[in-house]
């Protein structure tokens, strides 16, 4: 099962697009932009000290301090399967019930 490293960084909103362009060669799987924060996802085997240095250097190039807000490891999970397990039948009327098809 795959593992991901998820890091949250302080990046001023006005620098985010340029910062993302500077780090575009890194092998990340996704980025979320929220106000002055970027959340960047990496496959665990693609995240190392070189990546951290590249992130720090890119922040310095743009003139702001590199600040790691948080870092976590997440294991790949089939979220849809978990959601399907929680589905309850929907009773439309006494003759019609909608439910998940059994496999």
C-alpha positions, 0 to 999 in steps of 0.5 A: 500500500502506498504512503504519502507525505503531506506537508503544509507550508506558509507561502504568502498568497501573492507568491503562491503561483510563482512558488509552485512554478519554481517547485514544478520539477519536484515529484508531488502528487497534488497541491492545495492553496488556502490563504497563505498556506500550501498543502503539498502531497508527495509519495513517501519515497519521493520526499527527502532532504533534497526536496526540503532544500528545494522548497527552502531555496524557492522561498528564499528566492521569492524573499520569504522565510521557509516555514513548515507548518505541519508534516504527516504521513498518510496511507493510501485508502479506498475511501469509496469502499468505506463510504459504501459500507455506511450507506443506508437504504433509501425508502421512497415509498412502501413499494420502492427502496433504493439500496446498494447492489450486493456484489 
